[in-house]
Amino acid sequence: MIDWLERTELLIGKEALQTLEESNVLIVGLGGVGSYAAETLVRAGVGNMTIIDGDDVDPTNKNRQLQALDSTVGKQKAYVLRDRFMDINPNLNIEVVDHFMEPEEMNQFLRNHQFDYSLDCIDSILPKLSMILTLRRMKMKFISSMGAGGKMDPSRIKVTDISRTKECKFAQQLRKMLKYKGVDKGILCVYSEEIQPKHALKKTDGSNYKKSFYGTISYMPAMFGLTMAAEVINRLIDPPK
């Protein structure tokens, strides 16, 4: 039987592939960004993974989330993805957390686990702020996704420190909140410098930490997730000096 990772090994080499197989990653938030980021890591050969999300699949998720199908509406996102990932790699060691963690619970969870890299794919500002501050305080390696909503040009996606982001209202709001906490740099993030059109914004009732959201196109959250995963894969097999 041909090893399903044969072509990956041909490109990156046996030693790098073994590094990925031994790596342990955390993905928090399994929406349009997180679902694609997580699957990309699985298909690259990452052998140990924890995925966290408390949401069920909703019909409105179908325009951008990997696990969202008519057949999965109403099912728990994390478990749908777990089953899909195990169908890709039956040897995957995967842990599922199927609820949203409050700051203290997340703090304790991170203290009890060792991750080689964490991916913050949370789309609500307050939980995201809390997780970033906890990861920084614990000196853990992580990458954070800014807002993919209201964006349509893939060529404007960048990977940089949050202090260098521009034309992203989500990043702008987060920077202000981080600065109040004494943090103005040192956060690796994926963002787009494309200007968001005003007509794409919709106000909400403020439930689930969200006061508004932008319209989305199918490929942009996915490309944010792919970009995050690519950055993590390359940093795992060739850590920055």
Steps between C-alpha positions, in 0.01 A plus 500: 500500500633842402555738791246781467770751600745382231475821299537719807815312597633537145471879533609571857704191588466221755637694794262794450207263457589327825510840671143565382385155609636567850366857521205594718282792390196680637228655285242718675201597288383271219320739269604595150860571603555232763341209315727545198806566714441182700444276197809638326708407805350150504570448130858620550555224753472674837444210736355656816222757514247658732200678347269730697159637400161504669281571198269278297495517121252762378363532143666843471839331547477324163648788302840475673546219756653166406272284713176679408268287282128434492577164660692656791271792591428482873799278574788611718774657287794354689373142483414524131857612434648237731329223303612656171861531620510142623382395154807677358747370759374209717813532713432861591501567874221754535330652804167682471372774729138561404424818693615859521756547774477787743834679563581317823422160346715579196782612726488173694469295181813656350691445823412131488598446134815542298453623143768562242276759336155648560270648235259768619210492254248659735271753332373678814713780641481440877574125501776565248656768719493270801663212313774718351588645839511153655719359221739795531516473876589131468754572223333253263548514124184605318353671197177698498249564223358846451178572307434319171154654467441778250805395297517362144857538373727204595811691388457740795542230767814551709682336791654754737513631855171654614675836542543515121142421401294756309154533346362227729238627743513180704877532545462871574253431780713220639815717494325765711391242757845342510666839543277564802644176640855616431553298180578675172695237303625142504187336356539315170183529296337444164298791366396675180582862420199525267254772601166362618192651328244657734208326329636157606454571873195378694416589860384230744334485840840458664451137605795258500750787538416644156348842435540477122643289220614541141377306201737231378591328175579128493875515435625776730458334844639181345804687370557658841495150646730357233743787553501445876560127457780559248674738740472252787621205290807691385577624851468148642742344250733799480467711817602867470842566646 
